[in-house]
Amino acid sequence: PPLYLKLDAAQPIPQPRGMTPPALVLDSHIDIPWPNPADPFTHTTRQVDFPKMRAGHLTAACFVAYVPQTPLTAEAWAEAQSRARAMLHTIAAMAQPSAAIPTRLTPRAADVAQAVADGAIALIPVIENGHALGNSLASIPEFAALGARYLTLTHNGHNALADSAIPRPELSDPPARHGGLSDLGRAAIAELNRNHILIDVSHTSKATMMQAADLSETPIIASHSCVRALCDHPRNLDDEQLDRLAAAGGVIQITAMSWFLKKAAKPDQVGLDAMIDHIDYAIRRIGLAHVGISSDFDGGGGISDWSNAAETANVTHALRARGYTEAEINALWGGNFLRVLAAAE
Protein backbone atom coordinates (compact mmCIF):
# COMPACT_ATOMS: atom_id res chain seq x y z
CA PRO A 1 0.00 0.00 0.00
CA PRO A 2 1.06 3.65 -0.16
CA LEU A 3 3.35 4.66 2.71
CA TYR A 4 0.85 7.07 4.29
CA LEU A 5 -2.87 6.37 4.28
CA LYS A 6 -5.86 8.40 5.38
CA LEU A 7 -8.53 6.04 6.64
CA ASP A 8 -11.38 6.31 9.09
CA ALA A 9 -11.52 4.40 12.36
CA ALA A 10 -13.59 1.59 10.86
CA GLN A 11 -10.76 0.57 8.51
CA PRO A 12 -7.45 -0.65 9.91
CA ILE A 13 -4.44 0.61 7.97
CA PRO A 14 -3.07 -2.41 6.12
CA GLN A 15 0.47 -3.61 6.75
CA PRO A 16 2.93 -4.22 3.91
CA ARG A 17 2.84 -7.80 2.69
CA GLY A 18 4.77 -10.07 5.04
CA MET A 19 4.79 -7.47 7.84
CA THR A 20 2.76 -7.39 11.04
CA PRO A 21 2.37 -4.43 13.39
CA PRO A 22 4.52 -4.44 16.53
CA ALA A 23 2.69 -5.99 19.48
CA LEU A 24 3.49 -3.06 21.76
CA VAL A 25 2.77 0.35 20.24
CA LEU A 26 2.86 2.84 23.13
CA ASP A 27 2.09 6.55 22.85
CA SER A 28 3.43 8.32 25.94
CA HIS A 29 1.20 11.41 25.93
CA ILE A 30 -2.53 11.64 25.10
CA ASP A 31 -4.92 14.13 26.73
CA ILE A 32 -8.34 13.04 27.94
CA PRO A 33 -11.45 15.19 27.41
CA TRP A 34 -12.29 17.45 30.34
CA PRO A 35 -14.89 18.15 31.59
CA ASN A 36 -15.58 14.54 30.90
CA PRO A 37 -18.46 13.51 28.60
CA ALA A 38 -20.36 10.36 29.50
CA ASP A 39 -18.51 8.08 27.07
CA PRO A 40 -15.31 9.81 25.95
CA PHE A 41 -13.63 6.99 24.05
CA THR A 42 -16.23 5.38 21.78
CA HIS A 43 -16.44 6.64 18.17
CA THR A 44 -15.80 10.31 18.87
CA THR A 45 -14.65 13.25 16.77
CA ARG A 46 -11.55 13.54 18.93
CA GLN A 47 -8.12 12.44 17.73
CA VAL A 48 -8.13 9.46 20.10
CA ASP A 49 -10.80 6.99 21.04
CA PHE A 50 -10.64 3.24 21.45
CA PRO A 51 -11.90 2.34 17.94
CA LYS A 52 -9.27 4.66 16.44
CA MET A 53 -6.58 3.10 18.64
CA ARG A 54 -7.57 -0.39 17.54
CA ALA A 55 -7.68 0.63 13.86
CA GLY A 56 -4.19 2.18 14.05
CA HIS A 57 -2.70 -0.72 16.04
CA LEU A 58 -2.04 1.61 19.01
CA THR A 59 -2.00 -0.86 21.90
CA ALA A 60 -0.93 1.25 24.91
CA ALA A 61 -0.98 4.88 25.93
CA CYS A 62 -0.27 7.25 28.78
CA PHE A 63 -3.52 9.11 29.41
CA VAL A 64 -2.97 12.53 30.91
CA ALA A 65 -4.58 14.22 33.89
CA TYR A 66 -3.68 17.73 32.69
CA VAL A 67 -3.82 20.62 35.14
CA PRO A 68 -3.50 24.11 33.61
CA GLN A 69 -1.26 26.63 35.31
CA THR A 70 -3.14 29.12 37.48
CA PRO A 71 -2.04 31.63 40.13
CA LEU A 72 0.04 30.39 43.06
CA THR A 73 -2.65 30.80 45.69
CA ALA A 74 -4.19 28.46 48.26
CA GLU A 75 -7.49 28.42 46.39
CA ALA A 76 -5.85 27.65 43.03
CA TRP A 77 -3.70 24.90 44.56
CA ALA A 78 -6.78 23.24 46.06
CA GLU A 79 -8.59 23.39 42.73
CA ALA A 80 -5.57 21.92 40.93
CA GLN A 81 -5.35 19.00 43.35
CA SER A 82 -9.07 18.33 43.06
CA ARG A 83 -8.96 18.36 39.27
CA ALA A 84 -5.99 15.97 39.13
CA ARG A 85 -7.68 13.59 41.56
CA ALA A 86 -10.93 13.59 39.58
CA MET A 87 -9.12 13.05 36.27
CA LEU A 88 -7.16 10.08 37.64
CA HIS A 89 -10.43 8.52 38.79
CA THR A 90 -11.84 9.09 35.28
CA ILE A 91 -8.83 7.40 33.68
CA ALA A 92 -9.30 4.42 36.01
CA ALA A 93 -12.97 4.23 34.98
CA MET A 94 -11.91 4.00 31.32
CA ALA A 95 -10.77 0.42 31.99
CA GLN A 96 -13.42 -1.94 30.58
CA PRO A 97 -11.96 -5.47 30.44
CA SER A 98 -15.17 -7.04 29.09
CA ALA A 99 -15.95 -4.43 26.42
CA ALA A 100 -15.91 -5.13 22.69
CA ILE A 101 -12.53 -3.39 22.67
CA PRO A 102 -11.12 -4.46 26.05
CA THR A 103 -9.11 -1.90 28.02
CA ARG A 104 -7.13 -2.38 31.20
CA LEU A 105 -5.57 -0.06 33.78
CA THR A 106 -1.85 -0.83 33.80
CA PRO A 107 0.15 1.08 36.42
CA ARG A 108 3.16 -1.27 36.23
CA ALA A 109 5.40 -2.18 33.31
CA ALA A 110 4.52 -5.85 33.64
CA ASP A 111 0.82 -4.94 33.59
CA VAL A 112 1.30 -3.15 30.27
CA ALA A 113 3.06 -6.11 28.69
CA GLN A 114 0.43 -8.55 29.96
CA ALA A 115 -2.51 -6.44 28.80
CA VAL A 116 -1.07 -6.17 25.30
CA ALA A 117 -0.35 -9.91 25.20
CA ASP A 118 -3.98 -10.53 26.18
CA GLY A 119 -5.30 -8.29 23.41
CA ALA A 120 -6.39 -5.40 25.65
CA ILE A 121 -5.46 -1.74 25.28
CA ALA A 122 -3.17 -0.71 28.15
CA LEU A 123 -4.09 2.52 29.96
CA ILE A 124 -1.30 4.22 31.92
CA PRO A 125 -2.42 7.16 34.10
CA VAL A 126 -0.09 10.18 34.30
CA ILE A 127 -0.22 13.78 35.54
CA GLU A 128 0.83 16.85 33.55
CA ASN A 129 1.92 19.83 35.67
CA GLY A 130 3.30 19.69 39.19
CA HIS A 131 0.81 22.45 40.00
CA ALA A 132 -1.44 19.46 40.76
CA LEU A 133 0.54 18.98 43.99
CA GLY A 134 -0.28 22.47 45.20
CA ASN A 135 2.39 23.73 47.59
CA SER A 136 2.96 20.48 49.48
CA LEU A 137 3.94 16.88 48.81
CA ALA A 138 1.08 15.27 50.73
CA SER A 139 -0.85 14.21 47.60
CA ILE A 140 2.02 12.27 45.98
CA PRO A 141 1.28 8.92 47.73
CA GLU A 142 -2.42 9.33 46.91
CA PHE A 143 -1.70 10.00 43.24
CA ALA A 144 0.65 7.00 43.17
CA ALA A 145 -2.09 4.81 44.64
CA LEU A 146 -4.41 6.01 41.87
CA GLY A 147 -1.87 4.68 39.37
CA ALA A 148 -0.04 7.85 38.26
CA ARG A 149 3.21 6.76 36.60
CA TYR A 150 4.83 10.07 35.69
CA LEU A 151 4.44 13.68 36.71
CA THR A 152 5.38 16.50 34.35
CA LEU A 153 7.04 19.00 36.67
CA THR A 154 5.61 22.10 34.96
CA HIS A 155 3.36 23.16 32.12
CA ASN A 156 3.51 26.61 30.53
CA GLY A 157 4.16 28.91 33.46
CA HIS A 158 6.25 28.57 36.61
CA ASN A 159 4.72 26.75 39.55
CA ALA A 160 5.66 26.16 43.19
CA LEU A 161 8.01 23.32 42.21
CA ALA A 162 10.03 24.64 39.31
CA ASP A 163 10.61 27.02 36.42
CA SER A 164 8.94 26.38 33.09
CA ALA A 165 10.44 26.61 29.62
CA ILE A 166 7.69 29.11 28.79
CA PRO A 167 6.98 31.79 31.44
CA ARG A 168 3.48 33.27 31.57
CA PRO A 169 3.59 37.10 31.85
CA GLU A 170 -0.17 37.14 32.37
CA LEU A 171 0.48 35.18 35.59
CA SER A 172 3.21 37.70 36.56
CA ASP A 173 5.98 35.21 35.76
CA PRO A 174 9.53 36.58 35.65
CA PRO A 175 11.91 34.85 33.21
CA ALA A 176 12.86 32.55 36.11
CA ARG A 177 11.24 32.27 39.53
CA HIS A 178 13.40 29.65 41.27
CA GLY A 179 16.53 29.29 39.15
CA GLY A 180 15.33 25.78 38.24
CA LEU A 181 13.85 23.72 41.06
CA SER A 182 12.55 25.34 44.23
CA ASP A 183 13.31 23.79 47.62
CA LEU A 184 9.85 22.19 47.41
CA GLY A 185 10.66 20.93 43.93
CA ARG A 186 13.87 19.31 45.14
CA ALA A 187 11.96 17.58 47.90
CA ALA A 188 9.33 16.52 45.35
CA ILE A 189 11.96 14.73 43.25
CA ALA A 190 12.87 12.54 46.22
CA GLU A 191 9.22 11.90 47.14
CA LEU A 192 8.31 11.01 43.55
CA ASN A 193 11.24 8.58 43.48
CA ARG A 194 10.04 6.98 46.72
CA ASN A 195 6.56 6.56 45.25
CA HIS A 196 7.80 5.07 41.95
CA ILE A 197 6.55 8.01 39.85
CA LEU A 198 8.76 9.03 36.92
CA ILE A 199 9.89 12.65 36.68
CA ASP A 200 8.89 14.17 33.33
CA VAL A 201 10.90 17.21 32.20
CA SER A 202 8.89 18.16 29.12
CA HIS A 203 7.76 21.79 29.58
CA THR A 204 10.50 22.59 32.11
CA SER A 205 13.28 25.14 31.78
CA LYS A 206 16.75 23.85 31.01
CA ALA A 207 17.89 24.60 34.57
CA THR A 208 14.97 22.63 35.99
CA MET A 209 15.66 19.71 33.67
CA MET A 210 19.38 19.52 34.43
CA GLN A 211 18.82 19.76 38.18
CA ALA A 212 16.12 17.09 38.07
CA ALA A 213 18.49 14.76 36.21
CA ASP A 214 21.16 15.35 38.86
CA LEU A 215 18.81 14.72 41.78
CA SER A 216 16.61 11.85 40.59
CA GLU A 217 17.64 8.36 41.64
CA THR A 218 15.67 6.88 38.74
CA PRO A 219 15.71 7.74 35.02
CA ILE A 220 13.91 10.90 33.97
CA ILE A 221 11.83 11.26 30.83
CA ALA A 222 10.77 13.93 28.37
CA SER A 223 7.32 12.58 27.57
CA HIS A 224 6.56 14.85 24.60
CA SER A 225 9.47 16.93 23.31
CA CYS A 226 11.68 17.24 20.23
CA VAL A 227 15.25 18.17 19.32
CA ARG A 228 16.33 21.79 19.61
CA ALA A 229 19.21 21.40 17.14
CA LEU A 230 16.61 20.82 14.41
CA CYS A 231 13.96 23.27 15.66
CA ASP A 232 14.90 26.10 18.01
CA HIS A 233 11.87 26.06 20.29
CA PRO A 234 12.13 26.49 24.09
CA ARG A 235 10.11 23.27 24.58
CA ASN A 236 12.77 21.21 22.80
CA LEU A 237 15.92 19.69 24.30
CA ASP A 238 19.35 20.91 23.21
CA ASP A 239 22.36 18.62 22.83
CA GLU A 240 23.56 19.16 26.39
CA GLN A 241 20.13 18.23 27.69
CA LEU A 242 19.96 15.16 25.48
CA ASP A 243 23.35 14.02 26.73
CA ARG A 244 22.31 14.52 30.37
CA LEU A 245 19.01 12.70 29.79
CA ALA A 246 20.86 9.69 28.40
CA ALA A 247 23.43 9.76 31.20
CA ALA A 248 20.52 9.51 33.64
CA GLY A 249 19.20 6.48 31.76
CA GLY A 250 16.13 8.31 30.50
CA VAL A 251 14.21 8.64 27.24
CA ILE A 252 12.98 11.47 25.05
CA GLN A 253 9.64 10.69 23.47
CA ILE A 254 9.74 12.57 20.16
CA THR A 255 6.32 14.13 19.64
CA ALA A 256 4.06 14.92 16.68
CA MET A 257 3.79 18.64 17.42
CA SER A 258 4.31 20.58 14.21
CA TRP A 259 5.87 23.69 15.72
CA PHE A 260 8.37 21.58 17.69
CA LEU A 261 9.39 19.79 14.48
CA LYS A 262 9.82 22.64 11.99
CA LYS A 263 10.16 26.29 12.88
CA ALA A 264 7.74 28.64 11.08
CA ALA A 265 6.25 25.79 9.06
CA LYS A 266 2.54 25.58 8.40
CA PRO A 267 1.14 22.69 10.47
CA ASP A 268 -0.45 20.95 7.47
CA GLN A 269 2.97 20.91 5.68
CA VAL A 270 4.70 19.04 8.52
CA GLY A 271 4.63 15.28 8.15
CA LEU A 272 6.31 12.13 9.39
CA ASP A 273 9.53 12.83 7.48
CA ALA A 274 10.17 15.74 9.83
CA MET A 275 9.34 13.66 12.88
CA ILE A 276 11.62 10.81 11.80
CA ASP A 277 14.39 13.39 11.27
CA HIS A 278 14.15 14.23 14.98
CA ILE A 279 14.16 10.54 15.91
CA ASP A 280 17.22 9.97 13.69
CA TYR A 281 19.07 12.90 15.26
CA ALA A 282 18.33 11.83 18.83
CA ILE A 283 19.44 8.27 18.12
CA ARG A 284 22.69 9.44 16.54
CA ARG A 285 23.33 11.74 19.52
CA ILE A 286 22.39 9.55 22.49
CA GLY A 287 21.58 6.06 21.22
CA LEU A 288 18.48 4.07 20.35
CA ALA A 289 17.81 3.05 23.97
CA HIS A 290 16.98 6.64 24.91
CA VAL A 291 14.38 7.51 22.25
CA GLY A 292 10.64 6.84 21.93
CA ILE A 293 7.47 8.23 20.37
CA SER A 294 4.49 10.32 21.47
CA SER A 295 1.67 12.18 19.75
CA ASP A 296 0.30 14.78 22.22
CA PHE A 297 -3.05 14.04 20.56
CA ASP A 298 -5.99 16.04 21.86
CA GLY A 299 -3.47 18.40 23.43
CA GLY A 300 -2.25 20.16 20.31
CA GLY A 301 -0.37 17.33 18.59
CA GLY A 302 -0.97 15.96 15.12
CA ILE A 303 0.84 16.23 11.79
CA SER A 304 -0.24 15.63 8.22
CA ASP A 305 0.54 11.90 8.13
CA TRP A 306 -0.31 11.16 11.77
CA SER A 307 -3.33 13.27 12.57
CA ASN A 308 -5.21 10.83 14.79
CA ALA A 309 -4.81 7.44 16.45
CA ALA A 310 -6.27 5.56 13.46
CA GLU A 311 -3.22 6.61 11.41
CA THR A 312 -0.66 5.30 13.93
CA ALA A 313 0.48 2.50 11.63
CA ASN A 314 1.83 5.20 9.30
CA VAL A 315 4.58 5.87 11.87
CA THR A 316 5.66 2.24 11.73
CA HIS A 317 5.66 2.36 7.91
CA ALA A 318 7.79 5.52 7.97
CA LEU A 319 10.34 3.96 10.34
CA ARG A 320 10.60 0.89 8.11
CA ALA A 321 11.06 3.13 5.09
CA ARG A 322 14.01 4.80 6.84
CA GLY A 323 15.63 1.41 7.33
CA TYR A 324 14.85 0.70 10.97
CA THR A 325 14.73 -2.98 11.85
CA GLU A 326 11.78 -4.58 13.59
CA ALA A 327 13.79 -4.82 16.83
CA GLU A 328 14.65 -1.12 16.65
CA ILE A 329 11.02 -0.22 15.95
CA ASN A 330 9.92 -2.30 18.94
CA ALA A 331 12.32 -0.36 21.16
CA LEU A 332 11.08 3.00 19.87
CA TRP A 333 7.42 2.01 20.10
CA GLY A 334 7.47 1.33 23.82
CA GLY A 335 10.28 -1.01 24.74
CA ASN A 336 12.47 1.87 25.91
CA PHE A 337 9.60 3.50 27.79
CA LEU A 338 8.74 0.28 29.62
CA ARG A 339 12.39 0.02 30.66
CA VAL A 340 12.22 3.34 32.50
CA LEU A 341 8.81 2.47 34.01
CA ALA A 342 10.35 -0.71 35.39
CA ALA A 343 13.37 1.21 36.68
CA ALA A 344 11.10 3.58 38.60
CA GLU A 345 9.37 0.58 40.15
N, C-alpha and C positions, 0 to 999 in steps of 0.2 A: 504494500500500500504506500501512498505518499508518506513522506516523513512526518508531516504535521497534518492532523485531521481535525475538523470542526464537526463534532457530533453531539447530539443531545444525550441526556442522561439515560435514555432507554436503549441506547446502542453502545455497547462496549467498543472501545477503539481496538481494532484487530492488531495482533502481533505479527511481525514478519514471519514468513514460513520457517518452521523449525525453531522458533523462539517462543519462550513463555515468559510472562511477566515475573519479576522477582517476587518471592513470597512475602517478604517484608518490604513495604513501601511506606515510609514514615515521614510525614510532614510535621515539622517541629513548631509550627505557629499558625493556628487558625482561630479567629475570633468567633465567639458565639453571639447570637442575637441578644440584645438587651435594650429595653425590657423584654422579657422572654415571651414569645407567643406560645400558644398551647402545644403546638407540635412543630418545633423549629427545624427538624431534620428529615422531613418526608416531602419530597417533590416540591421544593420551594424555588423561588426566583433568586435566592442567594447563590453565592459562588460555591458553597459547600452544603450538601445534605447527604444523607446516607446513600440514596440511589446514585447520586453523582460519584461518590467515593467508590462504590462498587463498580460502576461503569468504567472508571479510570484506573481501576486496580490499585486504589489508595487504601492500604490495609490498616494503617495506624496513624494517629495524629495526636498532637498536643493541643487540647482545647483550652482557650485562654479566658480566665477571669480577669478582664481588663478594667482597671480603675483609672479614670482620668485624673490628671493633676489638678488640684484645687488649692485654695489658700491653706497655709500651715496654721490652722486653728483647731481648737479642741472639737468644735462642731464638725468641721470638715474631716478630721481624722476619724471620728466616730462613724460618719457616713461612709467613708472609704472602707473601713473594716466591715461594716454591715453589708455593703455591696459585694465585697470579695467573698464573704461567707455565703451569701445567697447565691452567687454565681457558681461557687464550688458545689453547693447542693444541687443546682440545676444540672451541672455536668454529670454528677453522680446519677441523677435521674435519667440521663440519656442512655444509660446502659439497659438494654432490652435483650437479654440472652435468648428469649424464645420468639423474637420477632422474625418476620420474613427475611430481613437483613439483620442477623444477630450482631449485637454490640456488647462490649464488656468493659467495665472499668478496670484499668490495669495500672496500678500505682507502682509496680515493681517491674524491673527489666524482664524477669522470668515470666511474669504475667502477660507482658506484651507478646513475647515469643509463643507462649502457649495459646493465647487467643488467636493469633494469626494461624498457627498450626491447626486449630480447630475450625477455622473458617469464619471467625468472628472479627469484626472491626474493633481494634484496640483503642480505647479512649484514655488519654493521659491528661489529668487535670494539672493546670499550671496557673500562675498568677503573674500578671504584667503590671508592674509599678509597685515599688516598695512603699508607696504612699498608703497601700492597703494595711500596713502594719501600724499606721498612725505614728505616735511618737514613743512607742514602747515595743518590747519584744514579746509581750505576753501572748499574742495571738499565733506565734510561729508554731508551737506544738499543736494547737487546734487545726491550723491549716494543713500541717503535715498529716494529722489524723484523717482529714477530709481527702487526702490523696494528692495534695499539691506536690509536684516533682521538680519544678524550678520556680524561682522568683526573679523577675526582671527588676533590677535595683531601682531604676528610674523609668519614667516615660519622658515626654517633652516637658521640661520644667524641673527645677531642683526640688527635692523633697527633704524630709528630715534626716534621711540616711546618706544622701550623696548628691553630687553635682551631675547634671544631665549634659548630654552633648548639645542640646538645643535649649538654651534658657528661654523663659517666657516673660518678656517685659511687662505684659499685661498682668502678671502675677507679682510684679516688682522684683523679678529676678535680676541680680547682678550677673556679670559674666561667669563668676564662680562664687558660690556661697560658702563652701566648706574646704576648698582646695582639694577636692576628691571626695573621700569618705569622711563623714562626721564621726565623732566618738561613738554615737549610737550606731552608725553604719558599720564601724569596725566590730562592735559587739554583735551586730546582726550577722556578720559573716560567720563568726564562731557558732552562733546559735543555729543558723541555717545548716552548717556542717553537722552539728550534733543531731539535728532532726532529719538528716538525709535529704535535704532540699538543695538542688543545684543552684549556684549563683549564675544568673544570666546578666551579661554586661552589654547586650544590645541596648541602645538608647543612652548609655552612660557617657560621661566625658572621658577623655583619655586618662586623666589622672585617676578618676574613679576606677576605671578598668584595670590599670596597672597596679594600683594598690590592692584591689580585690584579688588579683592573681597572686600577689605576694602573700596575702594573708590566708587565703583559702587552703584548707588541708585536703580538699578534693578538687578535681578538675573543674574549671569554669567553662561556660559556654557563651557564645553569641548566637542566640536562637533565631535571629532574623536580621542579618547584616550582610554587607558586601565588601569589596576590596577598594580601599581608598586610592591605591596607585592607578586604578583604572577609571575611577569616578570620584572626584574630590568633593565628597559630601560629608558633613560632620558625623553622620550616622554610620559611616563606613570605618573599617579598621585599617590603619596604616601598617607598613611593614614591621615596625617595631612592636606594634600591638599583636600582629599575627605571630611573630616570633615568641612573644611572651605567652600568648595563648597556648601555643604548641608546647612550650617548656613546662607549662602547668598541666599538660596532658589533656587539654580541652579540645573543643571543636567549634568551628564557625559554620553555621548553617546558612549557606548562600541563599538569598531570598529573591523572589520574583517581583521586586518593587522597581518599577521602571526608572524612577529618578535616582535610585541607588546604583543602577546598572550603567546608565549613559547620561552624562550631564547635558542638560538643555535639549534632550531628545523628546519628541512627542511620544506620549505613552503608547499609542497604537503602532509606532514604528520600532518599538523595542520588542525583540523576540528571544527565543531560546538561545540563539547564537551568542547574544550578549551575555546571557546568564552562564552559559558554559565557558565563555571566556573568563569570567570571574572564578569559576570552579577550577579551570586549568591553572590560573595564576596562583590561587591559594595552594593547590597541590604542589606546584613547582617550588613554592616558597617554603611550605611547612610540612608537606607530606600528605599522602592520601588519608592517613589515619585521623587527621584533624579537620576534615571537611565533610559537610553534609548538605542537606537541601531543605528549604522551607518555602512556603508560598506567601504568607501573611494575607491569605484570602479572607475576605470580609472585614479586613482591617486596612485596606488600601492597596494590597498586592494584586498582581495579575498582569500578565504581558500578552502579546498578541498570540503566541502559540500555546500559552498555558494560562487561560483566562478563568478557568473554573476547575473543580475537582474531576469532572468527567474527562478532561483533557490531560490528566496526569501521565498517562502512558506516553504522551509526546516527549516528556522529559527523558524517559528511558530510551526512546528511539534516538533522541538527539545525542545522548551519551554514547550509544552504540555507534552512531555515525562518526563521532570524534575518535573512535578507536578504543574506548574503554572496554575492558573485559567484563564478563558477567560477575566475577568475584569483586572487581573494583566497583561496579555498579551496586552490588549488594552492600558494600561498605558505605558508599555515599548515601544510599537510600535507607539508612537506619542502623546498619551494623555499628558504625562509629558512635552514633548517638546512644545506642543501648549500652555500649561500653562505658560511657561516662555516667549513665544512670546507675549501672551496676557498681561503679566506683564510689558513687555517692552513698549507696546502700552499705 
